[in-house]
Amino acid sequence: MRGSTRKRGSSWTAYWDDYDVATGERRQRSRGGFATRRDAQRHLAGVVVAVNEGSYSEPSKQPLGRFLVEEWLPAVKSTVRPLTYTNYAARVRSVTKYPIAAVPLRALSGGHLTALYGELERDGLSVGTRRFTHSVLRRALNDAVRWGKLTRNPAAAADPPAASRSKVRAWSDRELRTFLAHVEGDRLQGLWRLAATTGMRRGELLGLTWRHLDLDGARLRVEQQLLPTAGGLTFGPPKSARSERTVALDAGTADALRHHRATQQLERELAGDVYRDGDLVFCNEIGEPVHPQALTAMFTSLRKAAGIPSGSLHVLRHTAATIALTRGIPLHVVAGRLGDRAETLLATYAHLLPHSDEVAAETIAAVLVAADVPSGVRVPPAWSTA
């Protein structure tokens, strides 16, 4: 079976033949609205293969919004982590507020998706949110293809938002010392210090339990994280298998956590039967988990009071990584402490290490200068140790 493409007005249409399985009758099919001839040909190529294999099904007339809300979200809920599902649902709710939600799946094109990303930008959504929206729609439409509702994924023909070129910022040594001095005496002083010295993620800090903390051995084990979901808070596994890790503690941080444990014990005694003991290291005064967003708000308030002009809670992770890397800690060791890939750290923090190339040059040169030179070998003036 072959097909053809033809321009109609300002757009292109693909034509092909299909056959009724019951009667054998030939039927001509078409799909229009493609911005370019190449888009129409790409669609046609997929259709031809499906028809010849006998797997072709007529694209669904179901509107995109209904498909996402009524079919796709319920189907993926049990296949992803709670926080991932919450983020998917938030993006779907956002998409359903735009005209694209009423477009039937069969009529959906890359142009529709590209236009949506433009609308999101005009409404002030960040490039990260817009790119995540594209990722969610691409996955959902891939599933629509697998489920026979589409013959091809229109997201493949869309122009996703360009990646942001903004770079992470870490605090200076002085800013970090200023913040930690300011939070001395704060109820969560131990958490702020632990975040600054280990680079643990917000959910990992709030999910830490005493049974995973060995103060005598000066180390802890990251086994879970606290996650906000539509139904409240839940505990789940760390972000990835790599995030399950053992992290060594310095003596000062271990002491801060001992002080925190003593304070928590006093709170437990004062609360009596009201206290809900979940073995959490960091909780509220009656043992309940601290909402991650509440922790972020606390940090912002303390940061401003300390006179530090910028930085979200995640800046403590950036700062911990930067301090370690700039002090010569091997990349794989830093990656292990943070529970991240070495490649990711290198891409994220390379711009914060402006002198690394110069340091490498001087280090190699120092070895050459100090090397033993065999007798009878003339040493070039530039290598002279005199």
C-alpha positions in Angstrom: 0.0 0.0 0.0 1.2 3.4 -0.9 0.0 6.9 -0.1 0.5 10.5 -1.3 0.7 14.0 0.1 -1.0 17.1 -1.3 -1.0 20.8 -0.3 -4.4 22.2 0.6 -4.4 25.9 1.3 -1.6 26.7 3.7 -1.2 23.1 5.1 -0.4 19.6 3.8 -2.6 16.5 3.8 -1.6 12.9 3.7 -3.7 10.3 1.8 -3.7 6.5 1.9 -5.9 3.5 1.4 -7.2 1.2 4.1 -9.3 -1.9 3.8 -12.3 -3.1 5.8 -11.3 -6.4 7.4 -14.9 -7.8 7.1 -15.8 -6.8 3.5 -12.4 -6.3 2.0 -13.6 -2.9 0.6 -11.0 -0.3 0.0 -11.4 3.0 1.8 -9.5 6.2 1.3 -8.2 7.9 4.4 -6.6 11.3 5.0 -5.1 13.4 7.6 -4.6 17.1 7.2 -3.3 20.1 9.0 0.4 19.4 8.7 2.6 22.5 8.6 5.1 21.1 6.1 5.2 18.4 3.4 7.9 16.6 5.5 5.5 16.4 8.5 2.8 14.9 6.3 5.2 12.4 4.7 6.5 11.4 8.2 2.9 10.7 9.3 2.2 8.8 6.1 5.2 6.5 6.5 4.0 5.4 9.9 0.5 4.8 8.6 1.7 2.7 5.6 3.8 0.4 7.9 0.8 0.0 10.2 -1.6 -0.8 7.4 0.7 -3.3 5.8 1.2 -5.0 9.1 -2.5 -5.1 9.8 -2.1 -3.1 13.0 -3.5 0.2 11.8 -6.4 1.7 13.8 -8.3 4.9 13.2 -6.9 7.7 15.4 -9.2 8.6 18.3 -11.6 11.5 18.2 -11.3 11.8 21.9 -10.2 15.3 23.0 -6.7 15.5 24.5 -7.9 16.8 27.8 -10.3 14.0 28.4 -7.7 11.4 27.4 -5.1 12.8 29.8 -7.5 13.1 32.8 -9.8 10.1 32.3 -7.4 7.5 30.9 -3.8 8.4 31.0 -3.4 9.6 34.6 -5.3 6.7 36.1 -3.3 4.3 34.1 0.1 5.6 35.1 -0.7 6.2 38.8 0.4 2.8 39.9 3.5 2.7 37.7 5.3 5.8 39.0 6.4 7.2 42.4 3.9 9.3 44.3 5.7 12.6 43.8 6.1 11.9 40.1 2.4 11.3 39.8 1.7 14.5 41.7 3.9 16.4 39.3 2.3 14.7 36.3 -1.2 15.6 37.5 -0.2 19.2 38.1 1.0 19.5 34.5 -2.1 17.8 33.2 -4.3 20.3 35.1 -2.4 23.1 33.6 -2.7 21.8 30.1 -6.5 21.4 30.4 -6.9 25.1 31.0 -5.7 25.8 27.4 -7.6 25.5 24.1 -5.4 22.5 23.1 -7.4 20.4 25.6 -10.4 20.4 23.2 -8.3 19.3 20.2 -9.2 15.6 19.2 -6.2 13.3 19.4 -6.6 12.5 15.7 -6.2 16.2 14.8 -3.4 16.9 17.2 -0.2 18.1 15.6 3.3 19.3 16.5 2.1 22.8 15.8 -0.6 22.6 18.5 2.0 21.6 21.1 4.5 24.2 20.0 1.7 26.8 20.3 0.9 25.6 23.8 4.5 26.1 24.9 4.3 29.6 23.7 1.2 30.2 25.7 2.8 28.8 28.8 5.8 31.2 28.3 3.5 34.2 27.9 1.7 33.2 31.1 5.0 33.4 33.0 5.9 29.7 33.4 9.6 28.9 33.8 11.5 27.1 31.0 11.9 24.2 33.4 8.2 23.9 33.8 7.6 24.2 30.1 10.1 21.5 29.3 8.6 19.2 31.9 5.2 19.8 30.3 6.6 18.7 27.0 8.1 15.6 28.6 4.7 14.7 30.2 2.8 15.2 27.0 5.4 13.2 25.0 5.0 10.2 27.4 1.2 10.4 27.4 1.1 10.5 23.6 3.5 7.7 23.3 1.1 5.7 25.4 -1.7 6.8 23.1 0.2 5.3 20.2 0.8 2.0 22.1 -2.9 1.9 23.0 -4.0 2.3 19.3 -5.4 5.8 19.7 -2.8 7.4 17.5 -0.6 6.2 14.7 2.3 8.5 15.6 3.3 10.8 18.4 2.8 14.5 17.4 5.2 15.5 20.1 8.0 14.3 17.9 7.1 17.1 15.5 6.9 19.8 18.1 9.6 22.3 19.0 10.1 21.9 22.8 11.3 24.9 24.8 15.0 25.4 24.7 16.9 24.4 27.7 17.7 27.1 30.1 21.3 28.3 30.2 21.1 29.6 33.7 23.7 28.2 36.0 23.4 27.1 39.6 24.8 29.5 42.2 26.5 28.4 45.4 27.1 30.5 48.5 30.5 31.8 49.3 32.3 30.5 52.3 31.5 33.7 54.1 27.8 33.5 53.3 27.6 29.9 54.6 29.4 30.8 57.8 27.0 33.8 58.2 24.0 31.6 57.8 25.1 28.9 60.2 26.1 31.5 62.8 22.6 33.1 62.4 20.7 29.8 63.0 22.6 28.9 66.1 19.9 28.3 68.7 17.2 27.6 66.1 15.1 24.6 66.8 16.3 23.0 63.5 19.9 24.0 63.8 21.0 20.4 63.4 19.1 20.1 60.1 20.7 23.3 58.6 24.2 22.1 59.6 23.5 18.6 58.2 22.3 20.0 54.9 25.3 22.3 54.6 27.9 19.5 55.3 26.3 16.6 53.4 24.3 18.2 50.6 21.3 16.0 51.4 18.1 16.7 49.6 15.1 18.3 51.4 13.0 15.1 51.3 16.0 13.0 52.5 16.5 15.3 55.5 12.9 15.1 56.5 12.7 11.4 55.9 15.8 10.6 58.1 15.2 8.4 61.1 17.2 7.8 64.2 17.6 4.1 63.3 19.5 5.2 60.2 21.7 7.6 62.1 24.9 6.3 63.9 26.3 9.2 65.9 29.0 7.1 67.5 30.2 5.9 64.1 29.6 9.4 62.7 27.6 8.3 59.7 24.1 8.0 58.4 22.2 5.9 55.9 19.8 7.5 53.4 17.0 5.0 52.9 13.9 7.1 52.3 12.5 10.5 51.7 9.4 12.5 52.7 7.2 13.3 49.7 4.3 15.8 49.4 1.4 14.3 47.5 -2.1 15.4 46.6 -3.4 13.4 49.6 -0.8 14.7 52.0 2.6 13.4 53.0 4.1 10.0 52.3 7.4 8.3 52.7 9.0 6.8 49.6 12.3 5.5 48.4 15.1 8.0 47.5 15.2 9.7 44.2 17.2 6.8 42.6 19.1 3.7 43.5 22.2 5.8 43.5 20.6 8.0 46.2 20.5 5.1 48.7 23.9 5.7 50.3 25.9 5.9 53.5 27.3 9.4 54.3 30.1 10.2 56.8 29.6 13.0 59.3 32.2 15.4 60.7 32.5 15.7 64.5 30.8 19.1 64.7 27.8 17.9 62.8 27.5 14.8 65.0 27.6 17.0 68.1 24.9 19.2 66.7 22.7 16.2 66.1 23.4 14.9 69.7 22.2 18.3 70.9 19.1 18.1 68.6 18.3 14.6 70.0 18.4 15.9 73.6 16.1 18.8 72.7 13.7 16.4 70.9 13.6 14.1 74.0 12.6 17.1 76.1 9.8 17.9 73.6 8.6 14.3 73.8 8.4 14.5 77.6 6.5 17.8 77.5 4.0 16.6 74.9 3.3 13.4 76.7 0.5 11.3 75.1 0.1 13.8 72.3 3.5 13.0 70.9 3.5 10.9 67.7 6.8 9.0 67.7 7.7 8.2 64.1 11.4 7.9 64.9 12.0 11.0 62.7 15.2 12.9 63.3 13.5 16.2 62.2 9.9 16.7 63.0 7.6 19.2 64.7 7.2 19.6 68.5 4.8 16.7 68.7 6.6 14.3 66.4 4.7 14.9 63.2 6.6 15.2 59.8 7.5 18.7 58.7 5.9 19.6 55.3 8.7 20.1 52.7 7.2 23.4 51.6 7.1 24.6 55.3 10.8 23.8 55.6 11.5 25.8 52.5 9.6 28.7 53.9 11.6 28.5 57.2 14.8 28.5 55.3 13.8 31.5 53.2 12.9 33.5 56.4 16.2 32.6 58.1 18.2 33.4 55.0 16.7 36.8 54.7 17.1 37.5 58.4 20.8 36.6 58.1 21.2 39.2 55.4 21.9 36.9 52.6 20.2 38.2 49.4 19.5 35.0 47.5 19.4 31.3 47.6 16.7 28.6 47.9 17.0 25.7 50.3 18.7 23.8 47.5 21.6 26.2 47.7 23.0 24.3 50.7 23.3 21.3 48.4 25.1 23.3 45.8 27.4 24.9 48.3 28.3 21.5 49.9 29.2 20.2 46.4 31.2 23.3 45.5 33.2 23.4 48.7 34.2 19.7 48.3 35.1 20.1 44.6 37.1 23.3 45.1 39.0 21.7 47.9 40.2 18.9 45.7 37.8 16.1 46.8 37.6 13.6 43.9 34.5 13.9 41.8 33.4 10.3 42.4 33.6 10.8 46.2 31.5 14.0 46.0 29.0 12.3 43.7 28.7 9.4 46.2 28.1 11.7 49.1 25.3 13.6 47.2 23.8 10.4 45.7 24.2 11.7 42.2 26.0 10.7 39.0 29.5 12.1 38.5 28.6 13.2 35.0 25.6 15.2 36.4 27.8 16.9 39.0 30.4 17.8 36.4 27.8 19.4 34.1 26.2 21.2 37.0 29.2 22.6 38.8 32.0 22.9 36.2 31.4 26.6 35.9 32.0 27.0 39.6 35.5 25.6 39.2 37.1 28.3 37.0 40.7 27.5 38.1 40.6 23.8 37.7 42.4 23.8 34.3 45.1 26.2 35.7 45.5 24.0 38.8 45.9 20.9 36.6 48.6 22.7 34.5 50.6 23.8 37.5 50.3 20.4 39.2 51.7 18.6 36.2 54.4 21.1 35.8 55.4 20.7 39.5 55.9 17.0 38.9 58.1 17.6 36.0 60.2 20.1 38.0 60.6 17.7 40.9 61.3 14.6 38.8 64.7 13.0 39.0 66.7 13.7 35.8 69.1 10.9 34.7 72.8 11.9 34.7 74.1 13.1 31.3 70.7 14.4 30.3 70.6 18.1 29.5 67.7 19.8 31.3 66.0 22.6 29.3 66.2 26.0 31.1 62.4 26.0 31.7 62.7 22.8 33.7 65.7 23.9 35.8 65.2 23.5 39.5 67.8 26.1 40.3 
